[in-house]
Amino acid sequence: MSTVNNVEARIKKARITEDEIIAHLVDGRTISVPLTWSWRLSEATETQRNNYELIGDGLGIHWPDVDEDISARGMLMGTPAKPPKQKV
């Protein structure tokens, strides 16, 4: 018998390095994505990157200094942020 668990992934804590966004989930998993997936965080200072808060009971991370949000689901699904289109 197979059972599907439909519980959303929730982040317990996060760590941002020069190269990665690392999320430790409440269920014990650790996931990471390249920092370049967020052009805002790639261009942010270390201080701005380290100023984050968990939102939605751990469903995502918000960086107020650069107005960036990344969800646990987006990290798991492999959804990088798209940079704005440049005007020609």
N, C-alpha and C positions, 0 to 999 in steps of 0.2 A: 504494500500500500504506500502511496506517495502523498505527501502533504506539502502544500505550497504555503509558505509563510509570506504574508503580504505586508509586513511591518516595514515602515520607512527607515532607512539608515539615518542614524543621528550621530552627530559629532560630539565627543566628550571634551576634546582639546585639540588645538592645532599648533603647528610649528611651521614657520616660513624661513627657508634658507635662501641663499643667493640663487639657487637653481630650482627649488621645489616648494610646493605647498603640500604639507603633510597633515593628514587628518587622522586622529585616533578616534575610532568609533566606540560607542557604548557597548557594542557586542564583542569587542576585543580585536576587531580587524583594524589594520592600518592601511590607508590608501594614500597615494601621492600622485600629483600631476606636475608637469613642468611649469615653472613660474611663467614661462613665455605664453602659457595658455591665457593669461590675463595681461593684456597690454598695459592696463592701468597699474597693476602691481609691478610689472617689469620696469616701468618708468618711475616708480615711487622710490623714496628713500628707505633705508632700513628702518628708521623710526616710524615712518608711515606704514610700512608693511607689518610691523610688530604691534601696531595699534589696531586691534580687531576685536570684535565681539561676536559671540555665538548668537544666532537669531532663530526664532521659531522652535524653541526647545531643542536646539542642536541640529535642526534641519539644514542650516547653512551658516556661513560666516559673512560678516559685514565689516568693511574697512571704511570708517567714516571720513578719514582724511582724503581718500581718493574716490569715494562714492562707488565702491565695488562690492558686489555680492556674488558668492559662489555657493552653490548647494552641494550637499553630500551626493545627491542623486546625479547632478551634473558631473561631479568628479567620477562617479562610478560608471556613468554612461559615456564618458569621453566627449564632453561638450565644451570646447574652448570658447572664450569670449571673442567676438569679432571686433576688430578695430573699426572706428568710424571711416566712412568713405571720404577720401580727400577731394576737395573741390578743385576743378581744373580751371 
